[in-house]
Amino acid sequence: MIILNDFNVKRESIKLPNGCNLTLFKRSNTPVYMMFSLIIGSRFDPVGKEGLAHFFEHMLVAGTKNFSTKDLLAGYLEDLGGSVGASTDVDILKIRLSLGDPKDIESGVYLLSEILFNSLFDDNTIENERKAILRELESSNANPAKTIYEVKRRLFYQDTEVGRSTLGTVESINNINKSDLLDYFNNKITASLSDITISGDLDINEIKPLFEKYLSLEEGIKPLFEDKLPIIRNKLTDFEYFDNESMETLLGFRTENILHEDTKALDVLTSILTGGRTGLLIKKLRYEKGLVYSVRSRNESSFNFGSTYISCPISKDKIQEVLDTICLELRRISEKGPTLEELQLVKNRILKSINIRMQTSEAWVWFHYYENLFFPEEIWTIEDYLSSIEKTSAEDIKRVAEKYFTNDNWYLAFAGPVDESFIDNIKVSL
């Protein structure tokens, strides 16, 4: 089995005095990539102010007391061959920093402290960022390839906090005021909600004092979460209309959280379906029938929910044929499982390509930060991931396909030239 030593990587983890976990993946002769993650995602936005976490993220990197504009903030690290950025998803707000030379680590930690403690929330910057976010929303809503995932979220996770948009709406963005943003700034940046994951040629005993010096976070209280997000199926289909020739179609299923025993088998299954040029659905839909140019699948998992989906852009008149082909292949796997050749090819592709995938410091951080934040006591690493892939059997794949790919668990989303009457005539036969 592949272990960390095979990558010449050493994992070290400590808890800072304020309770924040700091994990280092030490890699000799490599640059630095650092992620500060906070449990401040869109699912926690107040009703009527959807998009608040994303707005807050914009403000954190819009300027600070010592770097009054976004370009001055970014330029501080760019001058060191690095970069700074931020993003928000359903669970987490992330601040990312890179450095070309590990010797500049103090500059990176200092800039992180500027962002977390000295960001500006002046009226002019707030209104400028509000305009930028509205343009971002406008751009996203005009793109079927992006909109399909908004439709998917509100359909799969209907009537739950996860089903709401990360960007928000024009109305909710305009409802967010300075007081809302300052409340996040003053009360949400706490050690109990955060994690620091770093990779590079660093020593944890040398960087620990830097974080103690610059990141004097309040300890705070970690919120309690539902063990499992409810599964609600009041609607089985949903869509956004676009006057296009082609359309985005997405068929999916609710599954389990990231630590569930089925999750890795579902990861392997999606790779069997659409991984590389040998994916079963790629061969069936593109190479054999010429129905699509591309097809994607993914198993996504959070700390208390999950879903597996298949999506592709197709012409309106081919939708039923594409869905029938997908369902036929899913039924085949549910009834018989993958062939040993299909399974072994995917295992080989995952296990033997891992050295390519994990070449960068950035990759090591992105691979581990989520579990580090939500499950620090698990000490989960790529070793555990690779071990679970190796142990996945054809029977495991058959079992999860039979369990989740069912007629009482599917959802179907569209972004394109469709209406209710068209969708009513579409059949999903599992």
C-alpha positions in Angstrom: 0.0 0.0 0.0 1.2 3.5 -0.8 2.1 5.5 2.4 3.1 9.1 3.0 6.8 8.2 3.0 6.4 7.1 -0.6 5.6 10.7 -1.4 8.5 12.0 0.8 5.9 13.8 2.9 5.6 14.0 6.6 2.3 15.0 8.3 2.5 17.0 11.5 -0.4 18.5 13.4 -0.6 20.6 16.5 -3.3 22.6 18.3 -2.6 26.3 18.8 -3.3 27.7 22.3 -6.6 29.2 21.1 -7.8 25.7 20.0 -7.3 26.1 16.2 -5.8 23.1 14.5 -2.6 23.5 12.4 -1.6 20.7 10.0 1.6 20.7 8.0 2.4 18.4 5.1 6.2 18.9 5.1 7.7 18.4 1.7 11.4 19.2 1.1 12.4 21.7 -1.6 8.8 22.8 -2.4 7.0 26.2 -2.2 4.3 26.9 0.3 0.5 26.7 -0.1 -1.7 27.6 2.9 -5.5 27.4 3.4 -7.3 29.1 6.3 -10.8 27.7 6.3 -13.8 28.8 8.3 -17.2 27.1 8.9 -19.0 30.1 7.4 -20.7 28.7 4.2 -23.8 29.8 2.5 -25.9 27.2 4.4 -25.5 29.4 7.4 -26.8 32.6 5.7 -29.8 34.2 7.4 -33.1 33.7 5.5 -33.6 36.8 3.3 -29.9 37.5 3.2 -28.7 34.7 1.1 -25.2 35.4 -0.2 -24.0 37.0 3.1 -21.1 34.6 3.5 -20.0 35.2 -0.1 -20.3 39.0 0.4 -18.3 38.7 3.5 -15.5 36.8 1.7 -15.4 39.7 -0.9 -14.9 42.2 1.9 -12.1 40.3 3.6 -9.9 40.6 0.5 -11.1 44.0 -0.7 -8.5 45.9 1.4 -7.1 46.3 4.9 -5.7 49.0 7.1 -2.2 48.5 5.8 -3.2 47.5 2.2 -6.1 49.8 1.4 -7.0 48.3 -2.0 -7.4 44.8 -3.4 -4.4 45.3 -5.8 -2.1 46.5 -2.9 -3.2 43.4 -0.9 -2.5 41.0 -3.7 0.7 42.8 -4.8 2.3 42.2 -1.4 2.4 38.5 -2.1 2.9 38.8 -5.8 6.1 40.7 -5.1 7.2 37.5 -3.3 6.2 35.2 -6.2 3.0 34.2 -4.5 -0.7 34.9 -4.5 -3.8 35.4 -2.3 -7.4 34.5 -3.0 -10.7 33.6 -1.3 -13.8 31.6 -2.1 -17.0 30.5 -0.5 -19.1 27.3 -0.9 -22.0 25.8 0.9 -20.0 24.8 4.0 -16.8 26.9 4.1 -15.2 30.2 3.5 -11.6 29.7 2.4 -8.6 32.1 2.3 -5.7 30.8 0.1 -2.1 32.0 0.1 0.9 30.8 -1.8 4.6 31.6 -1.5 7.4 30.8 -3.9 10.1 30.7 -1.2 9.3 29.1 2.2 11.6 31.6 3.9 8.8 34.2 3.3 6.3 32.3 5.4 6.2 35.1 8.0 5.0 37.5 5.3 2.2 35.1 4.4 1.0 34.7 8.0 1.2 38.4 8.5 -1.0 39.0 5.4 -3.5 36.4 6.7 -3.7 38.4 9.9 -4.3 41.6 8.0 -7.2 39.9 6.2 -8.7 38.4 9.3 -8.3 41.3 11.7 -7.8 44.6 9.7 -10.1 44.3 6.7 -11.9 47.5 5.8 -15.7 47.7 5.9 -16.1 51.3 4.7 -19.3 52.3 2.9 -17.6 52.9 -0.5 -15.9 49.5 -0.6 -19.1 47.7 0.5 -21.1 49.3 -2.3 -18.3 48.6 -4.9 -18.3 44.9 -3.9 -22.1 44.8 -4.0 -22.0 45.9 -7.6 -19.3 43.4 -8.4 -21.3 40.6 -6.8 -24.4 41.6 -8.7 -22.4 41.4 -11.9 -21.0 38.0 -10.8 -24.6 36.8 -10.2 -25.7 38.2 -13.6 -22.9 36.3 -15.4 -23.6 33.1 -13.6 -27.3 33.2 -14.3 -26.6 33.8 -18.0 -24.5 30.6 -18.3 -26.4 27.2 -18.5 -23.3 25.3 -17.6 -23.2 27.1 -14.3 -26.9 27.4 -13.8 -27.4 23.7 -13.9 -25.6 23.3 -10.6 -27.8 25.9 -9.0 -30.8 24.0 -10.2 -29.3 20.8 -9.0 -28.7 22.2 -5.5 -32.1 23.6 -4.9 -33.7 20.4 -6.3 -31.5 17.8 -4.5 -31.5 19.6 -1.2 -35.0 21.2 -1.4 -36.5 22.8 1.7 -33.1 22.7 3.5 -30.5 25.3 4.1 -28.1 23.6 1.6 -30.6 24.2 -1.2 -30.1 27.9 -1.1 -27.8 29.8 -3.5 -24.2 30.7 -2.4 -24.4 33.8 -4.5 -27.9 34.7 -3.4 -30.4 36.7 -5.4 -30.5 40.4 -6.4 -33.0 41.0 -3.6 -31.0 39.2 -0.9 -27.7 40.8 -2.0 -29.3 44.2 -1.8 -30.7 43.4 1.7 -27.3 42.8 3.1 -26.0 45.8 5.0 -22.9 47.0 6.8 -24.2 45.8 10.2 -24.6 42.2 8.8 -21.0 42.2 7.5 -19.5 43.6 10.7 -21.4 41.0 12.7 -19.6 38.3 10.8 -16.3 40.2 11.1 -16.6 40.6 14.9 -18.2 37.3 15.8 -17.6 34.5 13.2 -13.8 34.5 12.9 -13.0 32.2 15.8 -10.7 29.3 16.4 -13.5 26.8 16.9 -14.8 27.5 13.4 -11.4 27.4 11.7 -8.5 25.3 10.5 -5.1 25.9 9.0 -3.6 23.4 6.5 -0.2 24.1 5.0 2.1 22.2 2.6 5.7 23.1 1.8 9.3 23.0 3.0 8.6 24.2 6.5 9.1 23.1 10.1 6.1 23.1 12.3 8.0 24.1 15.4 9.2 27.2 13.5 5.9 28.2 12.1 3.9 27.6 15.3 5.2 30.8 17.0 4.3 32.8 13.9 0.6 31.8 14.1 0.6 32.4 17.8 2.0 35.9 17.2 -0.2 37.0 14.3 -3.5 34.9 14.7 -4.8 35.8 18.1 -8.2 34.3 17.5 -10.9 34.0 20.1 -11.7 30.4 20.9 -15.4 30.6 20.3 -18.0 27.8 20.3 -18.3 25.1 17.6 -21.9 24.8 16.4 -23.9 21.6 16.6 -25.0 20.1 13.3 -27.6 17.7 12.2 -26.2 14.2 11.8 -27.9 13.9 8.4 -29.5 16.4 6.2 -33.2 15.4 5.4 -34.0 13.9 2.1 -37.1 15.6 0.6 -38.7 14.7 -2.7 -41.6 17.1 -3.1 -40.2 17.8 -6.5 -38.4 15.3 -8.7 -37.5 17.7 -11.6 -36.6 21.4 -11.9 -35.3 23.7 -14.6 -34.2 27.1 -15.7 -35.2 28.2 -19.2 -32.5 29.3 -21.7 -33.3 30.0 -25.4 -30.4 27.8 -26.6 -30.1 25.0 -29.2 -28.3 22.8 -26.6 -29.1 22.3 -23.0 -27.5 21.0 -19.8 -29.0 17.9 -18.2 -28.2 16.4 -14.9 -29.5 13.2 -13.3 -28.5 12.5 -9.7 -29.2 10.7 -6.5 -28.9 11.6 -2.8 -26.2 9.6 -1.0 -24.2 9.9 2.2 -21.7 12.0 4.1 -17.9 12.1 3.5 -17.0 9.6 6.2 -19.7 7.0 5.3 -18.5 3.6 4.3 -20.2 3.9 0.9 -18.5 7.1 -0.1 -15.3 5.7 -1.5 -17.1 3.0 -3.5 -19.3 5.8 -5.0 -16.1 7.6 -5.9 -14.8 4.6 -7.7 -18.2 4.1 -9.4 -18.3 7.6 -10.8 -14.8 7.0 -12.2 -16.0 3.8 -13.8 -18.8 5.8 -15.4 -17.0 8.8 -16.8 -13.3 8.7 -15.8 -10.8 9.2 -18.6 -11.6 8.2 -22.1 -12.5 4.7 -21.0 -15.5 5.7 -18.9 -18.5 3.5 -19.6 -20.9 6.4 -20.4 -18.3 8.2 -22.5 -17.9 5.1 -24.6 -21.7 4.5 -24.9 -22.9 8.1 -25.4 -20.0 9.5 -27.4 -18.0 6.9 -29.1 -20.7 4.4 -29.9 -23.8 6.6 -30.4 -22.4 10.1 -31.0 -25.1 11.6 -28.7 -22.9 13.9 -26.6 -19.5 15.6 -26.8 -18.8 15.2 -23.1 -20.3 13.6 -20.0 -19.3 14.1 -16.4 -20.1 12.4 -13.1 -19.2 13.1 -9.6 -19.8 11.9 -6.0 -19.8 15.0 -3.8 -19.9 14.6 0.0 -20.2 17.1 2.9 -20.0 16.4 6.6 -23.8 15.6 6.7 -25.0 15.1 3.2 -23.9 13.7 -0.2 -25.0 13.2 -3.8 -23.9 11.4 -6.9 -24.7 12.9 -10.3 -24.2 12.5 -14.1 -24.4 15.6 -16.3 -23.9 16.5 -19.9 -24.8 19.1 -22.6 -27.1 17.6 -25.2 -29.6 18.6 -27.9 -33.2 18.8 -26.8 -34.4 16.0 -29.1 -31.8 13.5 -27.8 -32.6 13.9 -24.1 -34.8 10.8 -23.7 -32.3 8.6 -25.7 -29.4 9.8 -23.5 -31.3 9.2 -20.3 -32.4 5.8 -21.4 -28.8 4.9 -22.2 -27.6 6.2 -18.8 -30.3 4.3 -16.9 -29.6 1.1 -18.8 -25.9 1.3 -17.8 -26.8 2.1 -14.2 -29.2 -0.8 -14.0 -26.6 -3.1 -15.5 -24.1 -2.1 -12.7 -26.9 -2.4 -10.0 -27.8 -5.9 -11.2 -24.4 -7.4 -12.1 -21.7 -4.9 -10.8 -18.8 -3.9 -13.0 -16.6 -6.4 -14.7 -13.3 -7.1 -13.0 -11.6 -5.5 -15.9 -13.6 -2.3 -15.6 -12.9 -2.1 -11.9 -9.2 -2.9 -12.2 -8.7 -0.3 -14.9 -10.1 2.4 -12.7 -8.2 1.3 -9.7 -5.0 1.4 -11.7 -5.8 4.8 -13.1 -6.5 6.2 -9.6 -3.6 4.5 -7.7 -0.9 4.9 -10.4 -1.7 8.5 -11.3 -1.7 9.7 -7.7 2.0 10.7 -7.9 1.1 13.0 -10.8 -2.0 14.4 -9.0 0.0 15.2 -5.8 2.9 17.0 -7.3 2.1 20.4 -5.9 1.8 21.9 -2.4 -1.6 23.2 -3.4 -2.8 19.6 -4.2 -1.8 18.4 -0.7 -3.7 21.2 1.0 -6.9 20.8 -1.1 -6.9 17.0 -0.7 -6.9 17.3 3.1 -8.3 20.6 4.3 -12.0 19.6 4.5 -11.5 16.6 6.9 -9.0 18.6 8.9 -11.6 21.3 9.5 -14.7 19.1 10.3 -13.0 15.9 11.6 -9.6 16.9 13.1 -9.8 14.0 15.5 -9.9 11.5 12.6 -6.3 12.3 11.3 -7.4 11.4 7.8 -4.8 11.4 5.1 -4.3 10.3 1.5 -3.1 6.9 2.9 -6.6 6.2 4.1 -8.1 7.3 0.7 -5.8 5.0 -1.3 -6.3 2.1 1.1 -10.1 2.4 0.7 -9.7 2.5 -3.1 -7.5 -0.6 -3.1 -10.1 -2.5 -0.9 -13.1 -1.6 -3.0 -14.5 -4.7 -4.6 -16.9 -5.3 -7.5 -19.5 -6.3 -5.0 -19.1 -3.0 -3.2 -19.8 -1.2 -6.4 -22.8 -3.3 -7.1 -24.1 -2.8 -3.6 -23.9 1.0 -3.7 -25.4 1.2 -7.2 -28.3 -1.0 -6.1 -28.8 1.0 -2.9 -28.8 4.5 -4.4 -29.6 4.3 -8.2 -33.3 3.6 -7.5 -36.7 4.9 -8.7 -37.4 6.4 -5.3 -34.1 8.4 -5.1 -33.5 10.2 -8.4 -33.7 13.9 -9.3 -33.5 15.4 -12.8 -32.4 19.0 -13.5 -32.3 21.0 -16.8 -30.9 24.3 -18.0 -32.1 25.0 -21.5 -35.1 25.4 -23.8 -37.6 23.3 -21.8 -40.9 23.9 -20.0 -43.1 21.9 -17.6 -45.0 20.1 -20.3 -41.8 18.9 -22.0 -40.4 17.7 -18.7 -43.6 15.8 -17.9 -43.0 13.6 -20.9 -39.4 12.7 -19.9 -39.1 9.2 -18.3 -36.5 8.0 -15.9 -36.5 4.2 -15.7 -34.3 2.6 -13.1 
